Amino acid sequence: VIIVGAGPAGSAAAITLARAGRDVLIIDSSTFPREKACGDGVLPGAVKVLADLDVLPDLETVSYPAITRMVLHSPSGKQIRMAVKPLQPEHQFIIADRASFDHLLLKKALGLGVEFRRGRVIGLIRSHVSVTGIVLRDSEGTTKLTAHTVIGADGSTSIVRRSLTGVPPPVDSIAIRAHMGPFNHSQDTAEFYFEPDLFPGYAWIFPLGSNRVNIGLGLDIGHHRDQGKTLRARLETFLQRPDIRDRCMPHTKTLSLRTGSYWFTAVHSHPFAFAGALLVGDAAGFMDPLSGEGIRNALLSGKIAGDVLTEAQQKSWSQEKIQATYVQRCEEEIMISLKRSLTWKRWMLNTPRRFNHIVRLFRWCYPITRPLLNTLSTNFQFK
Ligand SMILES: Cc1cc2nc3c(=O)[nH]c(=O)nc-3n(C[C@H](O)[C@H](O)[C@H](O)COP(=O)(O)OP(=O)(O)OC[C@H]3O[C@@H](n4cnc5c(N)ncnc54)[C@H](O)[C@@H]3O)c2cc1C
């Protein structure tokens, strides 16, 4: 099996397949450890998949203290403060910087015998309707490599997806994140700012330990273009808010800056299984449209792809059976919650005014809204 992309989705697939004794090559255009535009939030659902992949003990070396509080700032400036506890105590909401986190998962796969090759995949090889390999460009030139199955784990701008569908991924959002420090921030709190000029996007502040934070903006791409400013300028505007500026120290500096783009529209039934090729993680569009969380579904879809291919080999399944089983399992374990998030997003983040009303309502009758939140959340109990 050739896996294109060594992010969480690719490494989860590689770990699963290597444990089943499959011969796996994982290819990435980056040298690891590599940075990635992300909030670095690993939510309880993702931690559960990490436990299933048996990498939980290693995680302690790359993560920071658990998040137990959330603060949500509405467009009108009102706040909701919530204490959260994970559904299962052993699966906490942790923050792990992506350079170390992704490297840890890749090292786990390599330790199980997976081969890594650095290079850029530029296309697929096909025989009739089925994918039979990839075209790789690296320092040695252009090479064709054949495989039983290709797994496209190459993120939101996936070349594998583009080659399979003939169209670029439907990117609809854009983001910037800065690692900064020192910054005065509670090390157990995740904050979200639904500022009027960012809406329906938002800003976040997550703690990174040692008085450092991850501060970022995730924005609708059309809305962003209408503003006529660069991402960096908009982050700077956010950092100049008096309450944010007050939390900086004279020697606070940006330690690293990354931008990225992403999309959420798999819920509109973009295909993610093809003859000889499966898409996982962001390449499949499995990021949650409401929260922007993608690590859980990246890990889970990688694991599902690995499990399905293992069972397929044991039972000599046809390509049709492999595709149908992968789609069905992703529908059950991923798509149902994505569809629900999309419905909530359309309802809640329709206009700043409506969102202000919702926040006011939540604040006003929290004892009633809290159980409602708890029935919706797949990650936490709100206290
Ligand atoms: C700003 C931002 C904040 C986010 N915050 C959070 C958060 O706090 N929590 C959360 O759960 N999710 C968050 N997400 C989503 C999360 O980052 C993604 O869902 C997750 O990284 C998806 O993992 P992946 O393995 O599918 O893809 P990626 O992590 O993007 O990995 C893809 C890999 O493929 C490689 N690649 C790409 N093209 C090629 C090619 N042609 N050839 C070879 N290699 C290639 C890349 O180098 C990369 O290593 C955020 C996303 C953004 C943009």
The ligand as a Gaussian input file, in Angstrom:
#p B3LYP/6-31G(d) Opt

LIG

0 1
 C       -5.589000      26.796000      11.104000
 C       -6.145000      25.439000      11.403000
 C       -6.435000      25.100000      12.722000
 C       -6.867000      23.822000      13.032000
 N       -7.041000      23.490000      14.348000
 C       -7.393000      22.241000      14.679000
 C       -7.467000      21.831000      16.048000
 O       -7.160000      22.601000      16.963000
 N       -7.859000      20.559000      16.306000
 C       -8.183000      19.674000      15.328000
 O       -8.571000      18.544000      15.624000
 N       -8.073000      20.028000      14.014000
 C       -7.671000      21.269000      13.668000
 N       -7.514000      21.601000      12.349000
 C       -7.699000      20.571000      11.329000
 C       -6.478000      19.635000      11.269000
 O       -5.301000      20.395000      11.187000
 C       -6.593000      18.715000      10.060000
 O       -7.886000      18.189000       9.999000
 C       -5.565000      17.573000      10.118000
 O       -4.258000      18.068000      10.020000
 C       -5.814000      16.608000       8.958000
 O       -4.814000      15.638000       8.955000
 P       -4.399000      14.937000       7.568000
 O       -3.435000      13.877000       7.939000
 O       -5.612000      14.598000       6.800000
 O       -3.668000      16.088000       6.713000
 P       -2.375000      16.943000       7.049000
 O       -2.117000      16.996000       8.473000
 O       -2.560000      18.225000       6.301000
 O       -1.188000      16.130000       6.377000
 C       -1.063000      16.038000       4.983000
 C        0.384000      15.699000       4.643000
 O        0.460000      15.457000       3.228000
 C        1.660000      16.011000       2.725000
 N        1.447000      16.266000       1.295000
 C        0.575000      17.143000       0.745000
 N        0.626000      17.069000      -0.599000
 C        1.553000      16.123000      -0.891000
 C        2.062000      15.585000      -2.128000
 N        1.602000      15.998000      -3.320000
 N        3.020000      14.641000      -2.072000
 C        3.491000      14.201000      -0.869000
 N        3.041000      14.669000       0.329000
 C        2.095000      15.616000       0.300000
 C        1.868000      17.266000       3.545000
 O        3.240000      17.642000       3.580000
 C        1.359000      16.830000       4.933000
 O        2.405000      16.358000       5.750000
 C       -7.088000      22.881000      11.998000
 C       -6.838000      23.230000      10.670000
 C       -6.370000      24.488000      10.364000
 C       -6.065000      24.848000       8.927000

